Amino acid sequence: MRVLLTGGGTAGHVNPALAIADVIKKYDPEAVIAYIGTKKGIENRLVGKEGYDIFHVEARGISKSLNPKNLIAAWYYITAPSAAKRVIRRFKPDIVIGTGGYVCYAPLKAAAKLGIPTMVHESNAKPGKAVKMLQHKVDRVLLNFAKSADELEAKDKLRVVGNPLRGEFGAYSKAEARKMLGIDGKYKHVLLSYGGSLGAPAINTAALEIMNEYVKNHPEVLHIHATGKGRFDEFMVGFKSSGLDACENIQAGDYIYDMPQKLAAADLVISRAGAMTVTEMARMQKACIMIPSPYVADNHQYKNAKVLADADAVALIEEKELTDGRIVREVEALLSDAPRRRKMEECIAAFAGEDAGELIYKEIKELVK
């Protein structure tokens, strides 16, 4: 089977595509898989690391505000499908699968025009623009949340399958992960924090506060933080000026490539509340402080986190509440309260759901057949 994957803009679109690739390889080891993305997208780093060929078709998202860049986006909207057709004719896929974001629109539209089976997967509770625009063009629309169907019209094409995760998520115990990372026996607690692939200034600021006010005075705690692409240099200014670079128990980088291991090793996680993050925390059964992004459509990250918080599965702090040392107090309280962490781990595990990979592969096989 020859499969062409597409999706990008953020790792939240790329990682589900790579998870689908893992599923396909599991059931069909001889499958040939390639990817369509943009030249500057994060998909180049993530897909390239996995060894898949990547083709480029230029695309840009359209801003809600009046912006001259929208003219360029509109130009790509018109021209990208033709460019995508050239890639498709060259690769000759049996199916084209998208995972959302503006990047996937042109390849899926082009494949549908050429009569090739197509499918798009939506991870978030609120379907994005690309998925809404593609729903009548593709053969199947796969959903993570059942309630997403309320906002889509192509009811006969909808299938609720959940979110696919990379095969290594859940593959390691805490002890195994710490041994793999070379930190076995060195620390009592591991704190992991990140704000998504592109980073989040509020979470970076909160991380610096935690490091300065708590972690540097607690050598038994290892704090691992990812700043996000393009935010590392800015973060390191405050990091170095505070002398945090001299602390052996603090690690900072722009992106976490070995997330399954680091998540497995963690006692507490600080993160956003996107759909993939929620799925990962549930599957890995992690105590978590979620700080939802207030900049997403329909405030869907807050809604994700609120469902979990109401079930005692996470601690929820909105960005506007990151004042007066709130985040430091929450971290200190959770790391010193093992029973509370265990309760959170048990509660969030209830949101793990079924094996999405098996359900997705079944849909792929039906369409290809």
HUMOBEL-V172027 format. One record per residue. N is the residue number from 1. RES is the residue in one small letter. PHI is phi in whole degrees, 0 to 359 (* if undefined). Layout:
N | RES | PHI
N | RES | PHI
This chain:
1 | m | *
2 | r | 250
3 | v | 235
4 | l | 248
5 | l | 258
6 | t | 204
7 | g | 151
8 | g | 177
9 | g | 107
10 | t | 220
11 | a | 295
12 | g | 296
13 | h | 262
14 | v | 283
15 | n | 298
16 | p | 298
17 | a | 295
18 | l | 292
19 | a | 294
20 | i | 295
21 | a | 300
22 | d | 300
23 | v | 298
24 | i | 300
25 | k | 295
26 | k | 296
27 | y | 271
28 | d | 221
29 | p | 300
30 | e | 270
31 | a | 300
32 | v | 255
33 | i | 237
34 | a | 223
35 | y | 223
36 | i | 247
37 | g | 215
38 | t | 258
39 | k | 294
40 | k | 255
41 | g | 287
42 | i | 295
43 | e | 301
44 | n | 296
45 | r | 290
46 | l | 286
47 | v | 289
48 | g | 300
49 | k | 296
50 | e | 274
51 | g | 88
52 | y | 276
53 | d | 295
54 | i | 232
55 | f | 255
56 | h | 244
57 | v | 226
58 | e | 286
59 | a | 204
60 | r | 217
61 | g | 282
62 | i | 263
63 | s | 282
64 | k | 290
65 | s | 274
66 | l | 290
67 | n | 214
68 | p | 304
69 | k | 295
70 | n | 296
71 | l | 294
72 | i | 293
73 | a | 300
74 | a | 295
75 | w | 297
76 | y | 295
77 | y | 301
78 | i | 279
79 | t | 269
80 | a | 298
81 | p | 302
82 | s | 294
83 | a | 296
84 | a | 295
85 | k | 299
86 | r | 296
87 | v | 295
88 | i | 296
89 | r | 296
90 | r | 287
91 | f | 277
92 | k | 58
93 | p | 285
94 | d | 276
95 | i | 203
96 | v | 241
97 | i | 236
98 | g | 249
99 | t | 233
100 | g | 91
101 | g | 87
102 | y | 299
103 | v | 298
104 | c | 278
105 | y | 298
106 | a | 297
107 | p | 299
108 | l | 288
109 | k | 297
110 | a | 295
111 | a | 297
112 | a | 297
113 | k | 297
114 | l | 274
115 | g | 80
116 | i | 269
117 | p | 305
118 | t | 224
119 | m | 209
120 | v | 230
121 | h | 248
122 | e | 248
123 | s | 278
124 | n | 274
125 | a | 295
126 | k | 259
127 | p | 302
128 | g | 281
129 | k | 300
130 | a | 299
131 | v | 295
132 | k | 297
133 | m | 286
134 | l | 266
135 | q | 303
136 | h | 270
137 | k | 263
138 | v | 278
139 | d | 276
140 | r | 213
141 | v | 241
142 | l | 264
143 | l | 239
144 | n | 274
145 | f | 256
146 | a | 299
147 | k | 290
148 | s | 298
149 | a | 298
150 | d | 296
151 | e | 256
152 | l | 239
153 | e | 263
154 | a | 279
155 | k | 302
156 | d | 290
157 | k | 262
158 | l | 277
159 | r | 221
160 | v | 270
161 | v | 235
162 | g | 88
163 | n | 254
164 | p | 282
165 | l | 237
166 | r | 302
167 | g | 300
168 | e | 279
169 | f | 292
170 | g | 87
171 | a | 275
172 | y | 237
173 | s | 281
174 | k | 300
175 | a | 295
176 | e | 297
177 | a | 296
178 | r | 293
179 | k | 292
180 | m | 298
181 | l | 275
182 | g | 75
183 | i | 241
184 | d | 300
185 | g | 80
186 | k | 271
187 | y | 225
188 | k | 283
189 | h | 228
190 | v | 238
191 | l | 251
192 | l | 242
193 | s | 222
194 | y | 193
195 | g | 239
196 | g | 97
197 | s | 297
198 | l | 268
199 | g | 84
200 | a | 216
201 | p | 307
202 | a | 295
203 | i | 285
204 | n | 297
205 | t | 296
206 | a | 297
207 | a | 298
208 | l | 299
209 | e | 296
210 | i | 297
211 | m | 298
212 | n | 288
213 | e | 269
214 | y | 226
215 | v | 295
216 | k | 294
217 | n | 263
218 | h | 229
219 | p | 296
220 | e | 280
221 | v | 251
222 | l | 262
223 | h | 249
224 | i | 250
225 | h | 228
226 | a | 248
227 | t | 278
228 | g | 98
229 | k | 299
230 | g | 84
231 | r | 244
232 | f | 295
233 | d | 299
234 | e | 297
235 | f | 297
236 | m | 293
237 | v | 298
238 | g | 291
239 | f | 298
240 | k | 284
241 | s | 294
242 | s | 268
243 | g | 76
244 | l | 288
245 | d | 293
246 | a | 270
247 | c | 271
248 | e | 293
249 | n | 266
250 | i | 230
251 | q | 236
252 | a | 229
253 | g | 210
254 | d | 274
255 | y | 206
256 | i | 254
257 | y | 277
258 | d | 256
259 | m | 303
260 | p | 303
261 | q | 290
262 | k | 291
263 | l | 296
264 | a | 299
265 | a | 284
266 | a | 284
267 | d | 266
268 | l | 211
269 | v | 235
270 | i | 246
271 | s | 206
272 | r | 287
273 | a | 225
274 | g | 292
275 | a | 300
276 | m | 294
277 | t | 297
278 | v | 302
279 | t | 297
280 | e | 296
281 | m | 296
282 | a | 292
283 | r | 295
284 | m | 270
285 | q | 56
286 | k | 251
287 | a | 293
288 | c | 214
289 | i | 257
290 | m | 257
291 | i | 241
292 | p | 297
293 | s | 288
294 | p | 274
295 | y | 254
296 | v | 256
297 | a | 300
298 | d | 57
299 | n | 51
300 | h | 292
301 | q | 292
302 | y | 299
303 | k | 296
304 | n | 300
305 | a | 292
306 | k | 295
307 | v | 301
308 | l | 290
309 | a | 296
310 | d | 295
311 | a | 262
312 | d | 60
313 | a | 267
314 | v | 216
315 | a | 264
316 | l | 253
317 | i | 230
318 | e | 282
319 | e | 305
320 | k | 293
321 | e | 263
322 | l | 278
323 | t | 226
324 | d | 53
325 | g | 74
326 | r | 303
327 | i | 292
328 | v | 295
329 | r | 298
330 | e | 293
331 | v | 298
332 | e | 299
333 | a | 296
334 | l | 288
335 | l | 291
336 | s | 263
337 | d | 233
338 | a | 299
339 | p | 300
340 | r | 293
341 | r | 298
342 | r | 298
343 | k | 296
344 | m | 296
345 | e | 298
346 | e | 294
347 | c | 289
348 | i | 288
349 | a | 298
350 | a | 292
351 | f | 262
352 | a | 290
353 | g | 74
354 | e | 278
355 | d | 284
356 | a | 295
357 | g | 302
358 | e | 297
359 | l | 294
360 | i | 293
361 | y | 296
362 | k | 299
363 | e | 293
364 | i | 299
365 | k | 298
366 | e | 297
367 | l | 289
368 | v | 295
369 | k | 294
